[in-house]
Amino acid sequence: MEGERRRQPRFKVIAKVKADELCIFPGTLLDVSSTGCKIRFPISVTVDMEKEYQLKIKICQNKITKELFLIGQPVYSSVEETSEIGFVFLRSPDSRQLDSYIQSFQSDAEAAANWNTQASYVYVG
């Protein structure tokens, strides 16, 4: 079985996500890239794969918390007791800010690998 192939590197980042149209509870960001993300919600949700959702991602980096407003369209969902949903990002108000964070994650991950230190996020593919 082949592994996943991604155009952009994904990073595990500590973040909460609000998608009010999708779930009344916040989700947990499982990974993020410049083109999309995967989110786990604590309950089973109904996902309209054709709909665009407003995602409010609260990222904490270097003790600074920033909320990003992104528009995502579902491309993957696994719904059981909890829900994991993969989103592709569409042009969004905070697309440039997201790109800046991704570049920062990439630089920090490379520095951590070179200096054998720990980062608060991990490159996953």
DSSP file (Angstrom, degrees, kcal/mol; ACC not computed):
  #  RESIDUE AA STRUCTURE BP1 BP2  ACC     N-H-->O    O-->H-N    N-H-->O    O-->H-N    TCO  KAPPA ALPHA  PHI   PSI    X-CA   Y-CA   Z-CA
    1    1 A M              0   0    0      0, 0.0     2,-0.2     0, 0.0     0, 0.0   0.000 360.0 360.0 360.0 132.5    0.0    0.0    0.0
    2    2 A E        -     0   0    0      1,-0.1     3,-0.1     3,-0.0     2,-0.1  -0.489 360.0-121.1 -80.3 148.7    1.4    3.4   -1.0
    3    3 A G        -     0   0    0     -2,-0.2    -1,-0.1     1,-0.2     2,-0.1  -0.290  43.9 -75.1 -78.3 171.4    1.7    6.2    1.5
    4    4 A E        -     0   0    0     -2,-0.1     2,-0.5     1,-0.0    -1,-0.2  -0.380  41.3-148.9 -66.8 143.9    0.0    9.6    1.1
    5    5 A R        -     0   0    0     -3,-0.1     2,-0.4    -2,-0.1    -1,-0.0  -0.978  19.2-179.4-117.0 124.5    1.4   12.0   -1.4
    6    6 A R        -     0   0    0     -2,-0.5     4,-0.0   119,-0.3   119,-0.0  -0.935  29.8-148.7-125.1 144.7    1.1   15.6   -0.7
    7    7 A R  S    S+     0   0    0     -2,-0.4    -1,-0.1     1,-0.1     0, 0.0   0.884  89.3  41.0 -73.5 -40.2    2.2   18.7   -2.6
    8    8 A Q  S    S-     0   0    0      1,-0.0    -1,-0.1     0, 0.0     2,-0.1  -0.851  93.0-106.8-113.1 143.3    2.8   20.8    0.5
    9    9 A P        -     0   0    0      0, 0.0    25,-0.4     0, 0.0     2,-0.3  -0.406  33.3-140.8 -65.4 143.7    4.3   19.7    3.8
   10   10 A R        -     0   0    0     23,-0.1   114,-2.8    -2,-0.1   115,-0.6  -0.812  12.8-158.6-106.4 148.3    1.9   19.2    6.6
   11   11 A F  E     -AB  32 123A   0     21,-2.6    21,-2.0    -2,-0.3     2,-0.6  -0.981  18.4-130.3-129.0 137.8    2.6   20.3   10.2
   12   12 A K  E     + B   0 122A   0    110,-2.7   110,-0.8    -2,-0.4     2,-0.4  -0.786  38.7 178.5 -83.1 123.1    1.1   19.1   13.5
   13   13 A V        -     0   0    0     -2,-0.6     2,-0.8   108,-0.2   108,-0.1  -0.971  35.4-117.1-130.5 140.6    0.2   22.4   15.3
   14   14 A I        +     0   0    0    106,-0.4    46,-1.0    -2,-0.4     2,-0.3  -0.691  62.4 132.7 -77.7 111.6   -1.4   22.9   18.7
   15   15 A A  E     -C   59   0A   0     -2,-0.8    14,-2.1    14,-0.4     2,-0.3  -0.991  48.6-136.7-160.6 150.4   -4.6   24.7   17.7
   16   16 A K  E     -CD  58  28A   0     42,-1.2    42,-2.9    -2,-0.3     2,-0.4  -0.828  21.6-154.4-105.7 150.4   -8.4   24.9   18.3
   17   17 A V  E     -CD  57  27A   0     10,-2.5    10,-3.6    -2,-0.3     2,-0.5  -0.991   5.8-159.4-130.7 133.0  -10.8   25.4   15.4
   18   18 A K  E     +C   56   0A   0     38,-2.2    38,-2.5    -2,-0.4     2,-0.2  -0.950  16.2 167.8-109.1 129.5  -14.3   26.8   15.5
   19   19 A A    >>  -     0   0    0     -2,-0.5     4,-2.5     4,-0.4     3,-2.3  -0.694   8.9-178.1-135.7  79.6  -16.6   26.0   12.6
   20   20 A D  T 34 S+     0   0    0      1,-0.3    -1,-0.1    -2,-0.2    35,-0.1   0.768  79.0  55.9 -57.1 -31.8  -20.0   27.2   13.9
   21   21 A E  T 34 S+     0   0    0     33,-0.3    -1,-0.3     1,-0.2     3,-0.1   0.684 117.9  35.4 -72.5 -16.5  -21.9   26.1   10.8
   22   22 A L  T <4 S+     0   0    0     -3,-2.3     2,-0.3     1,-0.3    24,-0.3   0.807 127.0   6.8-105.8 -41.1  -20.6   22.5   11.3
   23   23 A C     <  -     0   0    0     -4,-2.5    -4,-0.4    22,-0.1    -1,-0.3  -0.998  49.3-142.1-151.9 139.8  -20.4   21.9   15.0
   24   24 A I  S    S+     0   0    0     -2,-0.3    -4,-0.1    -3,-0.1    -1,-0.1   0.702  90.5  66.2 -75.7 -18.4  -21.3   23.6   18.2
   25   25 A F  S    S-     0   0    0     -6,-0.1    -6,-0.3     1,-0.1    18,-0.1  -0.755  93.9-105.7-101.1 149.3  -18.1   22.4   19.9
   26   26 A P        -     0   0    0      0, 0.0    -8,-0.2     0, 0.0     2,-0.2  -0.397  34.3-138.7 -69.4 151.7  -14.6   23.5   18.9
   27   27 A G  E     -D   17   0A   0    -10,-3.6   -10,-2.5    14,-0.2     2,-0.5  -0.537  11.7-115.6-101.9 172.9  -12.5   21.0   17.0
   28   28 A T  E     -DE  16  40A   0     12,-2.8    12,-2.6   -12,-0.2     2,-0.5  -0.950  23.5-126.3-112.1 128.0   -8.8   20.2   17.3
   29   29 A L  E     - E   0  39A   0    -14,-2.1   -14,-0.4    -2,-0.5    10,-0.2  -0.611  25.2-177.4 -71.9 121.7   -6.5   20.9   14.4
   30   30 A L  E     -     0   0A   0      8,-3.1     2,-0.3    -2,-0.5    -1,-0.2   0.849  66.0 -17.7 -89.8 -39.8   -4.7   17.6   13.6
   31   31 A D  E     - E   0  38A   0      7,-1.3     7,-2.1   -19,-0.2    -1,-0.4  -0.978  60.1-159.9-160.5 161.8   -2.4   19.0   10.9
   32   32 A V  E     +AE  11  37A   0    -21,-2.0   -21,-2.6    -2,-0.3     2,-0.3  -0.995   9.5 173.1-146.0 147.4   -2.1   22.0    8.6
   33   33 A S        -     0   0    0      3,-2.9     3,-0.3    -2,-0.3   -23,-0.1  -0.814  52.5 -92.3-137.3-179.3   -0.4   23.0    5.3
   34   34 A S  S    S+     0   0    0    -25,-0.4    65,-0.1    -2,-0.3     3,-0.1   0.684 125.8  41.6 -70.9 -15.5   -0.7   26.0    3.1
   35   35 A T  S    S-     0   0    0      1,-0.2    54,-2.8    53,-0.1     2,-0.3   0.563 125.0 -30.4-108.9 -10.6   -3.4   24.3    1.1
   36   36 A G  E     - F   0  88A   0     52,-0.3    -3,-2.9    -3,-0.3     2,-0.3  -0.989  49.2-134.5 178.7-173.5   -5.5   22.6    3.7
   37   37 A C  E     -EF  32  87A   0     50,-1.9    50,-3.1    -2,-0.3     2,-0.4  -0.963  15.1-125.1-156.9 168.5   -5.9   21.0    7.1
   38   38 A K  E     -EF  31  86A   0     -7,-2.1    -8,-3.1    -2,-0.3    -7,-1.3  -0.997  27.8-171.3-124.7 132.4   -7.5   18.1    9.0
   39   39 A I  E     -EF  29  85A   0     46,-2.6    46,-2.8    -2,-0.4     2,-0.5  -0.954  13.5-150.0-126.2 140.2   -9.7   18.7   12.0
   40   40 A R  E     -EF  28  84A   0    -12,-2.6   -12,-2.8    -2,-0.4    44,-0.2  -0.950  11.1-161.9-109.4 127.0  -11.2   16.4   14.6
   41   41 A F  E     - F   0  83A   0     42,-3.2    42,-2.2    -2,-0.5   -14,-0.2  -0.842  23.6-127.1-103.8 146.4  -14.6   17.4   16.1
   42   42 A P  S    S+     0   0    0      0, 0.0     2,-0.3     0, 0.0    -1,-0.1   0.539  87.7  40.5 -74.6  -5.5  -15.6   15.7   19.4
   43   43 A I  S    S-     0   0    0     40,-0.1     2,-0.4   -18,-0.1    40,-0.3  -0.858  96.9 -85.0-133.8 168.9  -19.0   14.5   18.1
   44   44 A S        -     0   0    0     37,-0.4     2,-0.3    -2,-0.3    39,-0.1  -0.620  51.7-174.7 -73.4 129.9  -20.5   13.1   14.9
   45   45 A V        -     0   0    0     -2,-0.4     2,-0.6    -4,-0.1   -22,-0.1  -0.896  28.1-117.6-127.0 157.4  -21.4   15.8   12.5
   46   46 A T        -     0   0    0    -24,-0.3     2,-0.5    -2,-0.3    37,-0.0  -0.850  32.1-159.0 -94.5 123.4  -23.1   16.0    9.1
   47   47 A V        -     0   0    0     -2,-0.6     2,-0.8     3,-0.0   -25,-0.0  -0.902  12.7-153.8-110.4 125.9  -20.8   17.3    6.5
   48   48 A D    >   -     0   0    0     -2,-0.5     3,-1.6     1,-0.1    -2,-0.0  -0.874   9.3-161.1 -93.6 107.4  -22.0   18.8    3.2
   49   49 A M  T 3  S+     0   0    0     -2,-0.8    -1,-0.1     1,-0.3    -2,-0.0   0.639  87.8  53.7 -67.6 -14.3  -19.0   18.1    0.9
   50   50 A E  T 3  S+     0   0    0     23,-0.1    -1,-0.3     2,-0.1     2,-0.2   0.535  93.1  92.9 -94.3  -8.4  -20.2   20.8   -1.6
   51   51 A K    <   -     0   0    0     -3,-1.6     2,-0.4     1,-0.0    -3,-0.0  -0.540  69.6-132.8 -91.3 151.1  -20.4   23.6    1.0
   52   52 A E        -     0   0    0     -2,-0.2     2,-0.4    21,-0.2    21,-0.2  -0.867  25.2-157.7 -98.1 135.4  -17.8   26.1    2.0
   53   53 A Y  E     - G   0  72A   0     19,-3.3    19,-2.8    -2,-0.4     2,-0.6  -0.904  17.0-125.6-117.9 142.5  -17.2   26.6    5.7
   54   54 A Q  E     - G   0  71A   0     -2,-0.4     2,-0.5    17,-0.2   -33,-0.3  -0.761  29.7-164.1 -82.4 124.4  -15.8   29.4    7.7
   55   55 A L  E     - G   0  70A   0     15,-3.5    15,-2.9    -2,-0.6     2,-0.7  -0.949  11.2-163.1-114.2 126.4  -12.9   28.1    9.9
   56   56 A K  E     -CG  18  69A   0    -38,-2.5   -38,-2.2    -2,-0.5     2,-0.6  -0.916  14.0-169.2-108.7 105.1  -11.6   30.1   12.8
   57   57 A I  E     -CG  17  68A   0     11,-2.4    11,-3.2    -2,-0.7     2,-0.9  -0.851   9.8-156.8-102.7 121.0   -8.2   28.6   13.7
   58   58 A K  E     -CG  16  67A   0    -42,-2.9   -42,-1.2    -2,-0.6     2,-0.4  -0.841  17.2-174.4-101.1 102.9   -6.6   29.8   16.9
   59   59 A I  E     -CG  15  66A   0      7,-2.7     7,-2.9    -2,-0.9     2,-0.6  -0.806  12.6-156.8-101.5 135.5   -2.8   29.1   16.6
   60   60 A C  E     + G   0  65A   0    -46,-1.0     2,-0.4    -2,-0.4     5,-0.2  -0.956  21.4 164.8-112.4 120.7   -0.4   29.7   19.5
   61   61 A Q  E >   - G   0  64A   0      3,-2.9     3,-1.7    -2,-0.6    -2,-0.0  -0.992  67.8  -7.7-139.2 129.1    3.2   30.3   18.5
   62   62 A N  T 3  S-     0   0    0     -2,-0.4    -1,-0.1     1,-0.3     3,-0.1   0.900 128.6 -56.6  52.2  45.3    5.9   31.7   20.7
   63   63 A K  T 3  S+     0   0    0      1,-0.2     2,-0.5    -3,-0.0    -1,-0.3   0.608 116.2 115.1  64.3  14.8    3.4   32.5   23.5
   64   64 A I  E <   -G   61   0A   0     -3,-1.7    -3,-2.9     2,-0.0     2,-0.5  -0.968  54.4-151.7-115.9 128.3    1.3   34.6   21.1
   65   65 A T  E     +G   60   0A   0     -2,-0.5     2,-0.4    -5,-0.2    -5,-0.2  -0.854  15.9 179.7-101.7 131.5   -2.2   33.5   20.1
   66   66 A K  E     -G   59   0A   0     -7,-2.9    -7,-2.7    -2,-0.5     2,-0.6  -0.996  19.1-144.3-131.8 134.9   -3.6   34.5   16.7
   67   67 A E  E     -G   58   0A   0     -2,-0.4     2,-0.4    -9,-0.2    -9,-0.2  -0.887  15.8-159.3-101.3 124.6   -6.9   33.6   15.3
   68   68 A L  E     -G   57   0A   0    -11,-3.2   -11,-2.4    -2,-0.6     2,-0.7  -0.857   7.7-147.9-103.3 135.9   -7.0   33.0   11.5
   69   69 A F  E     +G   56   0A   0     -2,-0.4    25,-1.7   -13,-0.2     2,-0.3  -0.908  30.8 166.0-104.4 111.0  -10.2   33.3    9.5
   70   70 A L  E     -G   55   0A   0    -15,-2.9   -15,-3.5    -2,-0.7     2,-0.5  -0.899  33.3-134.5-126.4 152.7  -10.1   30.8    6.6
   71   71 A I  E     -GH  54  90A   0     19,-0.5    19,-3.0    -2,-0.3     2,-0.4  -0.929  30.8-178.6-106.0 127.7  -12.6   29.4    4.2
   72   72 A G  E     -GH  53  89A   0    -19,-2.8   -19,-3.3    -2,-0.5    17,-0.2  -0.958  20.9-154.1-130.6 147.2  -12.4   25.6    3.6
   73   73 A Q  E     - H   0  88A   0     15,-2.4    15,-2.4    -2,-0.4   -21,-0.2  -0.977  32.4-113.7-116.3 130.5  -14.3   23.1    1.6
   74   74 A P  E     + H   0  87A   0      0, 0.0    13,-0.3     0, 0.0     3,-0.1  -0.337  38.4 165.8 -63.0 138.9  -14.4   19.5    2.8
   75   75 A V  E     +     0   0A   0     11,-3.0     2,-0.3     1,-0.4    12,-0.2   0.412  69.5  24.5-125.4 -10.1  -12.5   16.9    0.7
   76   76 A Y  E     + H   0  86A   0     10,-1.4    10,-2.3     2,-0.0    -1,-0.4  -0.984  61.5 178.0-154.2 141.0  -12.5   14.1    3.1
   77   77 A S  E     - H   0  85A   0     -2,-0.3     2,-0.4     8,-0.2     8,-0.2  -0.982  13.4-175.0-149.4 143.5  -14.6   13.0    6.1
   78   78 A S  E     - H   0  84A   0      6,-2.5     6,-2.5    -2,-0.3     2,-0.6  -0.941  18.3-175.1-132.8 108.6  -14.6   10.1    8.5
   79   79 A V  E     + H   0  83A   0     -2,-0.4     4,-0.2     4,-0.2     2,-0.1  -0.929  28.1 119.0-117.3 119.1  -17.6   10.3   10.8
   80   80 A E  S    S-     0   0    0      2,-3.0    -1,-0.0    -2,-0.6     3,-0.0  -0.134  92.7 -29.9-136.3-122.2  -18.2    7.9   13.7
   81   81 A E  S    S+     0   0    0     -2,-0.1   -37,-0.4   -38,-0.1     2,-0.2   0.852 142.4  24.4 -71.0 -33.7  -18.4    8.8   17.4
   82   82 A T  S    S-     0   0    0    -39,-0.2    -2,-3.0   -38,-0.1     2,-0.4  -0.724  87.8-125.4-116.8 173.3  -16.1   11.7   16.5
   83   83 A S  E     -FH  41  79A   0    -42,-2.2   -42,-3.2   -40,-0.3     2,-0.5  -0.984  15.0-168.4-127.5 128.8  -15.6   13.4   13.1
   84   84 A E  E     -FH  40  78A   0     -6,-2.5    -6,-2.5    -2,-0.4     2,-0.4  -0.974  15.9-177.7-112.3 126.2  -12.3   13.9   11.2
   85   85 A I  E     -FH  39  77A   0    -46,-2.8   -46,-2.6    -2,-0.5     2,-0.5  -0.985  17.4-150.7-130.0 129.5  -12.7   16.2    8.2
   86   86 A G  E     -FH  38  76A   0    -10,-2.3   -11,-3.0    -2,-0.4   -10,-1.4  -0.844  19.6-167.1 -96.3 132.8  -10.1   17.2    5.7
   87   87 A F  E     -FH  37  74A   0    -50,-3.1   -50,-1.9    -2,-0.5     2,-0.4  -0.915  17.5-146.4-119.8 145.1  -10.5   20.7    4.2
   88   88 A V  E     -FH  36  73A   0    -15,-2.4   -15,-2.4    -2,-0.4     2,-0.3  -0.921  31.6-121.7-100.7 136.7   -8.9   22.4    1.2
   89   89 A F  E     - H   0  72A   0    -54,-2.8   -17,-0.2    -2,-0.4     2,-0.2  -0.614  24.0-161.4 -82.0 136.8   -8.4   26.1    1.8
   90   90 A L  E     - H   0  71A   0    -19,-3.0   -19,-0.5    -2,-0.3     2,-0.0  -0.586  50.6 -59.2-101.5 172.0  -10.1   28.5   -0.6
   91   91 A R  S    S+     0   0    0     -2,-0.2    -1,-0.1   -21,-0.1   -21,-0.0  -0.346  74.2 177.4 -55.8 126.4   -9.0   32.2   -1.0
   92   92 A S    >   -     0   0    0    -22,-0.1     3,-1.5     1,-0.1     4,-0.3  -0.863  45.6-105.9-135.5 161.4   -9.6   33.6    2.5
   93   93 A P  T 3  S+     0   0    0      0, 0.0     3,-0.3     0, 0.0     4,-0.2   0.856 121.1  37.2 -55.5 -36.7   -9.1   36.8    4.5
   94   94 A D  T 3> S+     0   0    0    -25,-1.7     4,-2.4     1,-0.2     5,-0.2   0.045  77.7 117.6-108.4  26.5   -6.1   35.4    6.3
   95   95 A S  H <> S+     0   0    0     -3,-1.5     4,-2.3     1,-0.2    -1,-0.2   0.902  79.8  48.1 -58.9 -42.2   -4.5   33.4    3.5
   96   96 A R  H  > S+     0   0    0     -4,-0.3     4,-2.0    -3,-0.3    -1,-0.2   0.900 110.6  50.8 -66.9 -39.7   -1.3   35.5    3.6
   97   97 A Q  H  > S+     0   0    0      2,-0.2     4,-2.2     1,-0.2    -1,-0.2   0.899 109.4  51.6 -64.3 -39.6   -1.1   35.2    7.4
   98   98 A L  H  X S+     0   0    0     -4,-2.4     4,-2.8     2,-0.2    -2,-0.2   0.931 107.8  52.0 -61.1 -45.7   -1.4   31.4    7.1
   99   99 A D  H  X S+     0   0    0     -4,-2.3     4,-2.3     1,-0.2    -1,-0.2   0.887 108.4  51.9 -57.9 -39.3    1.4   31.3    4.5
  100  100 A S  H  X S+     0   0    0     -4,-2.0     4,-2.0     2,-0.2    -1,-0.2   0.915 110.4  47.6 -63.8 -43.9    3.6   33.3    6.9
  101  101 A Y  H  X S+     0   0    0     -4,-2.2     4,-2.9     2,-0.2    -2,-0.2   0.920 110.6  52.0 -62.4 -43.8    2.9   30.8    9.7
  102  102 A I  H  X S+     0   0    0     -4,-2.8     4,-2.6     1,-0.2    -2,-0.2   0.912 109.2  49.4 -61.5 -42.8    3.6   27.8    7.4
  103  103 A Q  H  X S+     0   0    0     -4,-2.3     4,-2.5     1,-0.2    -1,-0.2   0.895 111.8  49.7 -61.9 -39.0    7.0   29.4    6.5
  104  104 A S  H  X S+     0   0    0     -4,-2.0     4,-2.7     2,-0.2    -2,-0.2   0.915 110.4  49.3 -65.2 -43.3    7.7   29.9   10.1
  105  105 A F  H  X S+     0   0    0     -4,-2.9     4,-2.7     2,-0.2    -2,-0.2   0.919 111.8  49.8 -60.4 -43.5    6.8   26.2   10.9
  106  106 A Q  H  X S+     0   0    0     -4,-2.6     4,-2.3     2,-0.2    -2,-0.2   0.933 112.7  46.0 -61.5 -47.6    9.0   25.0    8.1
  107  107 A S  H  X S+     0   0    0     -4,-2.5     4,-2.5     1,-0.2    -2,-0.2   0.921 114.8  47.0 -62.3 -44.8   12.0   27.1    9.3
  108  108 A D  H  X S+     0   0    0     -4,-2.7     4,-2.7     2,-0.2    -1,-0.2   0.891 111.6  50.8 -65.7 -39.3   11.5   26.0   12.9
  109  109 A A  H  X S+     0   0    0     -4,-2.7     4,-2.2    -5,-0.2    -1,-0.2   0.897 112.0  47.6 -65.4 -39.9   11.2   22.4   11.9
  110  110 A E  H  X S+     0   0    0     -4,-2.3     4,-2.3    -5,-0.2    -2,-0.2   0.914 113.0  48.2 -66.7 -42.2   14.4   22.5    9.8
  111  111 A A  H  X S+     0   0    0     -4,-2.5     4,-2.5     2,-0.2    -2,-0.2   0.907 111.2  50.9 -63.7 -41.3   16.2   24.3   12.6
  112  112 A A  H  X>S+     0   0    0     -4,-2.7     5,-1.6     1,-0.2     4,-1.0   0.902 111.2  48.1 -63.5 -40.6   15.0   21.7   15.2
  113  113 A A  H  <5S+     0   0    0     -4,-2.2    -1,-0.2     1,-0.2    -2,-0.2   0.900 114.9  45.6 -65.9 -40.0   16.1   18.9   12.9
  114  114 A N  H  <5S+     0   0    0     -4,-2.3    -2,-0.2     1,-0.2    -1,-0.2   0.842 123.1  34.1 -71.7 -34.0   19.5   20.5   12.4
  115  115 A W  H  <5S-     0   0    0     -4,-2.5    -1,-0.2    -5,-0.2    -2,-0.2   0.349 104.1-123.3-106.0   4.6   20.0   21.3   16.1
  116  116 A N  T  <5 +     0   0    0     -4,-1.0     2,-0.2     1,-0.2    -3,-0.2   0.915  64.5 136.5  55.1  47.3   18.3   18.3   17.5
  117  117 A T      < -     0   0    0     -5,-1.6     2,-0.4    -6,-0.2    -1,-0.2  -0.688  56.6 -99.6-116.4 174.0   15.9   20.4   19.6
  118  118 A Q        -     0   0    0     -2,-0.2     2,-0.3    -3,-0.1     4,-0.1  -0.764  29.9-164.2 -97.3 138.6   12.1   20.1   20.2
  119  119 A A        -     0   0    0     -2,-0.4   -14,-0.0     2,-0.2   -10,-0.0  -0.810  29.8-122.2-113.1 160.2    9.5   22.1   18.3
  120  120 A S  S    S+     0   0    0     -2,-0.3  -106,-0.4  -106,-0.0     2,-0.3   0.415  99.0  39.7 -83.0   4.1    5.9   22.6   19.3
  121  121 A Y  S    S-     0   0    0   -108,-0.1     2,-0.4   -16,-0.1  -108,-0.2  -0.958  75.8-142.1-145.9 160.6    4.8   21.2   15.9
  122  122 A V  E     -B   12   0A   0   -110,-0.8  -110,-2.7    -2,-0.3     2,-0.4  -0.980  18.6-119.9-133.1 136.5    6.1   18.4   13.8
  123  123 A Y  E     +B   11   0A   0     -2,-0.4  -112,-0.2  -112,-0.2   -92,-0.0  -0.614  31.3 180.0 -70.6 128.5    6.5   18.0   10.0
  124  124 A V              0   0    0   -114,-2.8  -113,-0.1    -2,-0.4    -1,-0.1   0.294 360.0 360.0-120.5  10.3    4.4   15.0    9.0
  125  125 A G              0   0    0   -115,-0.6  -119,-0.3  -120,-0.0  -114,-0.1   0.408 360.0 360.0 150.1 360.0    4.8   14.6    5.3
